[in-house]
Amino acid sequence: MTTILLVVTVVASTPSPKPPQTEVKSPIKAVLLEAFIPGGASFYLRNYRKGVFIGGIKLALGGASLHYYLEYRNLKSHGLYYLDAESTFYDCFWWFTLVWLFSLTDAYVSANFWRFEEQTRIGIQISYRF
């Protein structure tokens, strides 16, 4: 009888394990990183493939915008026909702006849902106490 009471006392007095601390990512920091570094928020959130993909698209569209802007400015200064270069510049610039705004939105949402799958796991735990 003494053994059973001792076991019950030891089992009842053991502290329950604390839930694991989850790392928190700041949405503001993610948005600021994405605003100034192409794909920066995705790398901050450890989503490297998305960072390379979004960063590559932003760099390509930004480079194309710069190229066509310089071409447009050069043609205009020489008094040549420049409307094709102007419309191509505006097309690339607007696509760059749309991708940039999308990436800022994605950075904010991704930072808010950081480790969401791990935090919402549902499971059944059955335990017996004597």
N, C-alpha and C positions, 0 to 999 in steps of 0.2 A: 504494500500500500504506500509506503514511503517513497518507493521508486517511481510510482505513477505520479504522485504529487510533485516530485522533483522534476520529472520530464515535462509535465504540464506547466510548471512555473518557468522553466527555461524556455520553452517554446513560446509562452505568452509574453515573456519579457524581451524577446529579441526584437530589435527595432525593424520596422518595415523598410525595405529599400526605397530610397528616394528615386523619383522618376529621373531619367537622364536629362541633363540640361541640353537644350537644343540651341545651336548657334543662331543668332539673329542677324539678319542682314538689313542694313538701312536702305529704305526706298529712295531717300533723298540723295544719299551717296551714290547709289546705282544710277539715278537719273543724271547727276552731275558728271559721273564718269562717262556715261554714254553720250552726253552732250559734247564733250571735248575730245574723247578718244574713241575712234570707230571700233565698236564691239567691246568697249571697256567694261560695261556692266555685265555682259555675259561672262567675261573672264573673272570678274569679281564674284559672280554667282557660281563659278566653276562649271559653266556650260560652254566648253571650249569649242565644240563644233559650231554652235550657233554664233559664237563670237567671231570665228573665222568667216563664217558665211555672211553675217550682217556687216562685219567690218570690211570684207572684200567688196560687197555691193556698194557700200558707202564710199569707199576709196575709188572704185571704178567710176561711179556716177559723179563724184566730186572732181576727179581728174578730167573726165570728159567735159564737164561744165567749164572748168578752167581753160581747157584747150580750145573749146569752141568760143568762149568769151574772148580769148586773146586773138583768135582768128577773126572774129567779128570786129573787134576794135581795130585790128590791122587793116582789114578791107575797108572799113569806114573811113579811116584816116587817109587812105590813098584815093578815096572817091570812087571805089569800085562797087560792084553789085554785092551787097552784103545781107540781103534778106534771108537767104538760105542759112547762112551761118548764124544769124540772129535767131531764127526760129529753132534751129538745132540746139543752140545754147539754152534757150528758154525751156525746151523740152527736157533736156538733161537736168537743168536746174530744178524744175518742178518735180521730176522724179526723185532727185536727190532729197528735196525738201520732204516729200511724202515718206520716203524710207527713213529719214532722220526722225520725223515725228512718230512714225510707227515704232522705231527702236526706243525712243524715249518712253512711250506708253508701255512697250513690252518690258523695259527695264523696271518701271515702277510696279507693274503687276507681278513680274517674276520675283522681285525682292519681297513683296508682301506674301507671296505663296512659297517662300523658301522653306524647304523640307516639309511641305504640307502633307505629302504621302506618309512620311514617317510619323507625323504627329496624329494622324487620323486613323491609324490602324485599329481595326475593331477585332477583338478576339474574345474568346471565352476562357475563363480561368476557373477551374474547380479546385477548391482546397478544402481539406478536412481538418478540423481541430478537435482534439479529444480532451 
